[in-house]
Amino acid sequence: MPDNGWPADRIDTESAHSARIYDYIIGGKDYYPADKEAGDAMSREWPALPVHMRANRDWMNRAVAHLAKEAGIRQFLDIGTGIPTSPNLHEIAQSVAPESRVVYVDNDPIVLTLSQGLLASTPEGRTAYVEADMLDP
C-alpha cells in the first residue's frame, strides 16, 4: 500500500478520469497521459471547451463570493469537487466570511490525496473533505 493509504488498484492512471481531464483542460498539473489524450480529443471536437471550462470556474468563484458576501451563506457543500484549483471554494468563501464552513465531497482516491491541502482553513471557519459517492447517499 502506498504512503497515501490507497491500495494501488484503486488508482487507475491508464484510463482517463473526468476530474483529471478538467484539470488538464483548465491548465492544471495533476493529470496523466490518458487524461491529456482525452482532453485533446474533446477540445478538437469542441474548440471552445477550454474557454467554457474556465468560464464555469470563474462563475463558481463569483457565485460563492456573492453568496457569502451578499446572501449571508456560511455553509457550502461542494459535491464532485474534483482536483483542487486555486482559488478553491473555501478560499473564496472564507476570504469574504472567515467563519464559513465548507465540505468537499468526491469519490476519487486521487482527488482525496490531492485535497489534503484543502483542509487548511481560517481559524474561525472549518473545511473538511469526505470520500463519498452521491449515488450512494
trRosetta pair geometry for C-beta under 8 A, 3 or more apart (Angstrom, degrees):
i j d omega theta_ij theta_ji phi_ij phi_ji
1 5 6.7 13 161 -142 120 28
1 6 7.3 169 -162 78 90 24
1 7 5.8 -58 -112 -94 89 56
1 8 7.5 -154 -121 -23 42 78
2 5 7.4 -61 83 4 71 22
2 6 6.4 -10 52 59 106 72
2 8 6.3 105 -23 -72 105 83
4 109 7.8 117 123 166 127 102
4 113 4.6 -2 -158 -116 145 117
6 10 5.1 -111 178 67 103 128
6 11 5.8 84 123 -36 134 111
6 109 4.4 109 -126 -178 148 139
6 112 7.6 134 -65 72 128 123
6 113 6.7 -76 -8 -58 134 118
7 10 5.0 95 68 -7 82 104
8 11 6.3 -70 -158 42 42 98
10 109 4.9 69 129 -8 118 154
11 109 5.5 -99 -75 82 87 122
11 110 5.8 108 -132 -60 104 93
12 15 4.9 1 140 33 122 102
12 17 7.3 134 80 -58 93 116
13 32 4.4 156 -170 -88 92 167
13 34 7.0 154 158 21 52 120
14 32 7.8 -73 -70 127 21 146
14 34 5.9 98 169 -41 29 146
15 34 5.7 -158 -169 154 8 160
16 20 7.1 -146 -163 75 60 109
16 21 5.7 46 -178 -62 108 114
16 34 4.5 -140 -62 141 66 95
16 35 5.0 133 -133 -93 78 50
16 37 7.0 -119 -72 68 119 88
16 38 3.7 54 -117 -18 160 151
16 39 7.9 178 -143 -28 127 72
17 20 4.6 68 68 18 95 107
17 21 6.7 -168 84 -13 42 87
17 35 6.3 -38 40 -89 69 109
17 108 6.6 109 180 -131 140 140
17 110 7.3 121 78 40 165 139
18 21 5.6 -54 -141 35 30 112
18 22 6.3 33 158 -21 64 105
18 82 7.7 -92 115 -107 86 106
19 22 5.8 -53 -151 35 29 113
19 23 6.4 32 150 -20 63 106
19 82 4.0 -180 -133 -137 96 77
19 83 5.1 129 161 -21 103 85
19 106 7.3 53 -81 -155 149 140
19 108 5.7 -138 14 30 146 165
19 110 7.4 172 84 83 132 110
19 111 5.6 -53 163 -73 170 116
20 23 5.3 -48 -146 35 37 116
20 24 6.4 42 153 -21 65 101
20 30 6.4 -111 -123 118 84 76
20 31 4.2 133 177 -116 95 78
20 32 6.4 2 168 15 153 78
20 35 3.9 -86 121 -107 109 153
20 83 6.5 82 -89 -33 52 136
20 110 7.1 1 -61 103 113 150
21 24 5.7 -53 -151 35 32 112
21 25 6.3 26 155 -17 66 108
21 31 7.1 106 -78 -128 28 129
21 35 4.9 -146 -74 -159 59 87
21 38 5.2 -66 -105 96 123 116
21 39 4.7 173 -156 -69 80 93
21 42 7.1 73 -180 8 129 147
22 25 6.0 -59 -145 38 28 107
22 26 6.3 9 163 -4 65 111
22 28 7.9 38 110 10 63 133
22 53 6.4 -175 -147 -154 78 133
22 82 5.7 -40 72 -154 143 146
22 83 7.2 172 79 29 100 101
23 26 6.5 -67 -144 45 24 96
23 28 3.5 -67 -178 57 83 145
23 29 7.5 -74 159 38 113 30
23 30 5.1 -51 157 65 159 84
23 31 5.3 -180 85 -53 108 103
23 35 7.5 3 58 161 96 147
23 82 7.1 -180 -52 167 92 109
23 83 4.3 0 -73 55 133 143
23 85 7.0 -167 -117 -68 80 113
24 27 8.0 56 173 -54 27 13
24 28 6.4 -70 -64 55 26 88
24 31 4.0 8 -63 -30 103 171
24 35 5.1 162 -25 134 140 106
24 36 5.4 -162 -147 -91 150 61
24 39 4.4 -139 96 -24 127 166
25 39 4.8 -155 -62 -153 89 120
25 42 7.4 -51 -84 80 135 126
25 43 6.7 171 -123 -63 106 117
25 49 6.3 -67 -161 127 141 105
25 50 5.1 -150 176 -100 90 78
25 53 5.2 73 113 38 122 166
26 50 6.9 161 -89 -150 44 78
26 53 5.2 -123 -70 123 96 119
26 54 5.6 143 -129 -79 93 76
26 57 6.3 81 -131 -26 148 149
26 85 6.7 4 101 -126 141 155
28 31 6.7 109 89 -22 100 103
28 83 6.2 110 170 104 166 135
28 85 6.1 -89 -86 -98 120 104
30 83 4.9 -175 77 -157 134 147
30 110 7.5 157 165 160 116 115
30 114 5.8 43 -140 -108 162 153
31 35 3.9 -122 -168 88 106 141
31 36 5.9 126 125 -51 126 78
31 39 7.5 -7 -169 -14 159 141
32 35 5.2 97 51 7 63 103
32 36 7.3 -125 103 -4 33 90
33 36 5.6 -55 -145 37 35 112
33 37 6.2 37 157 -21 68 106
34 37 5.7 -52 -147 36 30 113
34 38 6.4 28 155 -15 64 107
35 38 5.8 -56 -147 40 30 108
35 39 6.1 30 154 -19 65 110
36 39 5.7 -56 -143 40 28 111
36 40 6.1 29 157 -20 65 107
37 40 5.9 -54 -146 35 26 109
37 41 6.4 26 154 -18 62 107
38 41 5.7 -55 -148 37 31 111
38 42 6.3 32 154 -19 66 106
39 42 5.7 -52 -145 37 31 111
39 43 6.2 27 156 -16 65 109
40 43 5.8 -58 -145 40 29 109
40 44 6.5 36 153 -26 64 102
41 44 5.7 -49 -150 28 31 113
41 45 6.8 23 153 -10 62 106
42 45 6.0 -64 -156 41 32 106
42 46 6.1 -28 164 37 70 103
42 49 5.8 127 134 -128 99 178
43 46 6.5 -75 -126 71 29 67
43 47 6.3 61 175 -117 69 38
43 49 5.1 -125 -103 50 67 124
43 50 6.2 24 -117 -31 121 97
44 47 7.4 13 -142 -75 19 72
46 49 4.2 84 104 -49 106 106
46 52 7.9 -45 149 21 120 137
48 51 4.9 -56 -169 45 73 116
48 52 5.6 74 132 -26 89 103
49 52 5.6 -59 -143 40 31 110
49 53 6.1 31 160 -20 68 105
50 53 5.8 -54 -144 36 31 110
50 54 6.4 27 159 -14 65 105
51 54 6.0 -58 -150 39 29 107
51 55 6.2 31 151 -21 64 109
52 55 5.4 -53 -145 37 32 114
52 56 6.4 40 152 -25 64 101
53 56 5.5 -47 -150 30 33 116
53 57 6.7 33 151 -17 63 103
54 57 5.5 -51 -151 36 37 113
54 58 6.3 39 150 -20 67 105
55 58 5.5 -52 -145 38 33 113
55 59 6.3 38 153 -24 65 103
56 59 5.7 -52 -150 32 29 112
56 60 6.7 31 151 -19 62 102
57 60 5.8 -51 -153 32 33 112
57 61 6.6 35 149 -20 64 103
57 85 6.8 -54 -140 102 136 144
58 61 5.6 -53 -153 33 34 114
58 62 6.5 30 152 -14 67 105
59 62 5.8 -57 -148 40 33 108
59 63 6.0 33 155 -21 68 109
60 63 5.7 -55 -141 38 29 112
60 64 6.2 27 161 -17 65 107
60 89 7.2 -69 157 -88 113 90
61 64 6.3 -58 -147 37 25 106
61 65 6.4 22 156 -15 61 111
61 87 6.4 91 -120 71 115 108
61 92 5.5 -163 -145 -100 69 149
62 65 5.8 -59 -148 40 30 111
62 66 6.2 29 156 -19 66 109
63 66 5.8 -57 -148 38 29 111
63 67 6.2 27 156 -18 65 108
64 67 5.7 -54 -143 38 30 110
64 68 6.2 24 160 -13 65 109
64 76 6.8 27 -132 -113 106 151
64 89 5.6 -163 -107 -144 159 76
64 92 4.5 81 100 105 128 133
64 93 5.4 -83 172 -63 110 84
65 68 6.1 -61 -146 41 26 105
65 69 5.8 7 164 -4 66 118
65 92 5.4 -89 -63 177 81 108
65 93 7.8 -138 -84 -84 42 44
65 95 7.9 -29 -110 73 93 107
65 96 5.7 145 -144 -48 66 142
66 69 6.2 -66 -133 48 23 98
66 70 5.1 -24 -172 26 67 119
66 71 6.8 51 137 -6 72 103
67 70 7.2 -47 -92 55 13 81
67 71 4.8 -40 -146 46 51 124
67 73 4.1 -21 161 32 99 134
67 76 7.7 113 102 -88 140 109
67 93 7.7 -33 82 -110 100 96
68 71 7.6 17 -16 53 12 81
68 72 7.8 38 -164 -123 30 9
68 73 5.9 -77 -82 67 46 82
68 74 7.3 91 -128 -90 78 48
68 92 7.3 169 7 130 144 80
68 93 4.7 167 -74 -141 143 68
68 96 4.0 116 111 83 125 133
68 97 4.5 -147 -176 9 105 113
68 100 6.0 -36 -122 -78 121 140
69 96 4.6 -94 -63 -164 87 135
69 97 7.3 -163 -75 -35 48 98
73 76 7.0 83 140 -67 116 84
73 93 7.9 -78 101 -135 94 114
73 100 7.9 45 116 -122 69 108
74 93 7.9 126 -140 177 39 118
74 97 5.9 -106 -108 129 83 144
74 99 6.1 -16 -151 103 123 92
74 100 5.1 -143 -156 -110 61 62
74 101 6.4 51 145 16 80 82
75 100 7.3 -176 -73 -160 28 70
75 101 5.0 -9 -111 67 72 100
75 102 7.8 171 -158 -80 44 39
76 89 5.8 -154 130 160 147 125
76 90 7.5 -168 65 -83 130 62
76 93 5.6 -137 -9 -69 144 159
76 100 6.6 19 0 177 108 114
76 101 7.3 175 27 91 67 52
76 102 4.7 -10 67 -112 104 79
76 103 7.4 -178 94 29 58 61
77 102 7.9 176 -79 -157 28 54
77 103 5.3 -9 -115 65 70 99
77 105 6.9 9 -176 -2 88 117
78 81 4.5 68 124 -93 114 93
78 89 5.1 -176 -63 8 139 161
78 102 6.8 19 -6 -175 109 99
78 103 7.2 -173 28 92 72 49
78 104 4.8 -19 68 -113 111 66
78 105 6.7 172 87 24 57 71
79 105 4.9 -15 -115 67 60 116
79 106 8.0 146 -170 -74 41 55
79 134 5.4 61 -173 -70 129 133
80 105 7.2 -5 -23 91 37 81
80 106 6.0 91 -128 -105 28 81
80 134 7.1 -48 -43 -10 95 130
81 84 7.6 4 146 -77 113 62
81 89 7.7 -103 -131 6 103 127
81 104 4.1 16 -60 -161 157 103
81 105 6.5 137 -20 53 101 38
81 106 4.9 -92 37 -45 87 114
81 111 6.6 140 78 178 94 131
81 115 6.9 71 99 -104 140 137
81 118 7.8 27 160 -106 154 166
81 129 7.7 -87 26 -128 158 94
82 85 7.6 -7 106 -6 110 106
82 106 6.8 171 -42 -102 26 140
82 111 6.3 -122 -163 -118 18 128
83 110 7.5 -29 -89 123 99 100
83 111 5.9 -118 -78 -112 54 79
83 114 5.5 -5 -141 96 81 154
84 88 5.5 -41 -152 -77 86 139
84 114 5.8 -157 15 135 100 100
84 115 5.6 144 -42 -104 112 63
84 117 6.3 -147 70 70 173 107
84 118 5.6 -154 -94 -63 131 103
85 88 6.4 130 67 -81 48 81
86 91 6.5 37 -142 13 80 166
87 91 4.2 -131 -164 93 94 131
87 92 5.3 114 131 -56 125 85
87 95 7.7 -31 -160 -14 147 139
88 91 5.1 94 53 8 65 106
88 92 7.3 -136 99 -5 31 91
88 118 6.3 -85 111 -118 165 97
89 92 5.9 -61 -152 37 30 108
89 93 6.1 20 160 -12 69 111
89 102 5.6 159 110 -146 106 141
89 104 7.4 154 45 -82 126 96
90 93 5.8 -56 -137 44 32 106
90 94 5.5 17 168 -7 69 117
90 100 7.1 179 -143 103 66 114
90 102 4.0 -139 -87 39 94 155
90 104 7.9 -74 -30 -43 113 107
90 118 6.6 117 20 -170 135 85
90 121 6.3 -77 173 -111 137 83
90 125 7.3 162 -163 126 100 142
90 127 4.5 25 -124 -104 160 125
91 94 6.4 -60 -132 47 19 99
91 95 6.2 27 160 -29 59 109
92 95 5.9 -56 -149 27 24 111
92 96 7.0 9 157 -5 59 107
93 96 6.3 -72 -162 42 31 101
93 97 6.2 -44 169 52 71 91
93 100 3.9 -139 142 130 112 168
93 102 6.0 148 47 -63 145 120
93 125 7.7 138 110 -138 103 157
94 97 6.7 -77 -119 79 33 52
94 98 5.2 52 -168 -125 79 43
94 99 7.9 159 -125 23 78 19
94 100 5.0 -132 -76 47 66 110
94 102 7.6 -89 -36 -13 104 122
94 121 6.7 -176 -86 -161 162 72
94 122 4.5 180 -175 -11 130 122
94 124 7.9 156 -147 68 101 94
94 125 4.9 -109 -109 11 115 160
94 127 7.9 -61 -39 -56 141 113
95 98 7.9 50 -94 -76 12 67
96 100 7.6 52 68 -31 84 136
97 100 4.7 97 91 -44 98 100
97 125 7.8 107 116 -79 72 123
98 122 4.2 -123 -161 137 90 163
98 123 7.6 7 166 54 121 65
98 124 4.3 71 125 52 102 129
98 125 5.6 -139 161 -26 52 105
99 122 7.6 -85 -66 87 29 127
99 124 4.3 -70 -84 143 67 112
99 125 5.2 157 -161 -77 18 75
100 122 7.9 74 44 32 77 123
100 125 4.8 0 63 -123 52 133
101 125 5.9 -168 -74 -166 49 83
101 126 4.4 10 -123 56 90 96
101 127 7.6 -168 -155 -72 49 41
102 121 7.7 -177 38 -112 100 114
102 125 7.4 30 1 163 87 124
102 126 7.4 -173 32 95 56 60
102 127 5.0 0 63 -116 98 77
102 128 7.5 177 94 29 56 61
103 127 7.8 171 -82 -158 37 45
103 128 5.0 -14 -114 69 77 96
103 129 7.5 160 -163 -92 60 24
103 130 6.1 14 -179 -3 107 111
104 115 6.2 -150 101 -160 149 142
104 118 5.8 -12 4 146 152 157
104 127 7.6 24 -8 -176 101 87
104 128 7.2 -164 28 97 71 47
104 129 4.7 -19 69 -111 103 75
104 130 7.2 172 86 24 51 66
105 129 7.6 164 -81 -162 34 55
105 130 4.9 -16 -105 68 81 98
105 131 7.9 146 -152 -112 62 11
105 132 5.2 -40 -159 54 107 103
105 134 7.1 99 124 -61 132 90
106 111 4.3 -55 111 104 152 149
106 112 6.8 -157 78 -56 105 73
106 115 7.3 157 32 -35 129 152
106 129 7.7 -30 25 -165 92 98
106 131 7.0 -38 79 -120 59 56
106 132 7.8 97 58 50 16 56
107 131 6.4 94 -118 -172 46 72
107 132 6.3 -73 -79 102 87 23
107 133 4.1 40 -81 -81 147 81
107 134 8.0 -120 -28 -1 120 64
108 111 4.1 79 76 4 103 109
108 112 7.0 -172 92 -10 55 81
109 112 5.4 -49 -148 34 39 116
109 113 6.4 42 154 -21 68 102
109 131 7.6 26 -93 -129 59 133
110 113 5.7 -51 -149 35 34 112
110 114 6.3 23 156 -9 67 109
111 114 6.0 -62 -144 46 29 103
111 115 5.7 31 156 -27 66 117
112 115 5.6 -62 -140 36 25 113
112 116 7.8 55 156 -50 56 75
112 129 6.5 145 -131 144 71 133
112 131 5.3 -2 -87 -83 136 110
113 116 6.7 -26 -177 -21 34 106
114 117 7.5 -41 165 20 53 102
115 118 4.4 -24 -172 8 79 125
115 119 7.6 89 143 -31 77 82
115 129 4.9 130 128 -113 132 155
116 119 6.2 -40 -174 8 44 113
116 129 7.9 -94 -89 21 36 153
117 120 6.2 -25 -178 1 57 110
118 127 6.0 -138 149 155 77 128
118 129 5.8 96 79 -60 127 119
119 127 5.6 176 -141 100 35 102
119 128 7.0 38 -119 -110 86 35
119 129 6.3 -81 -70 -5 93 106
120 127 7.0 0 72 55 29 142
121 125 5.0 -126 174 91 112 91
121 126 5.7 34 168 -141 171 18
121 127 3.8 179 -76 4 113 102
122 125 4.4 63 55 23 97 102
132 136 7.2 -140 -175 76 80 91
133 136 4.6 47 77 27 103 101
134 137 6.8 15 -162 -70 48 82
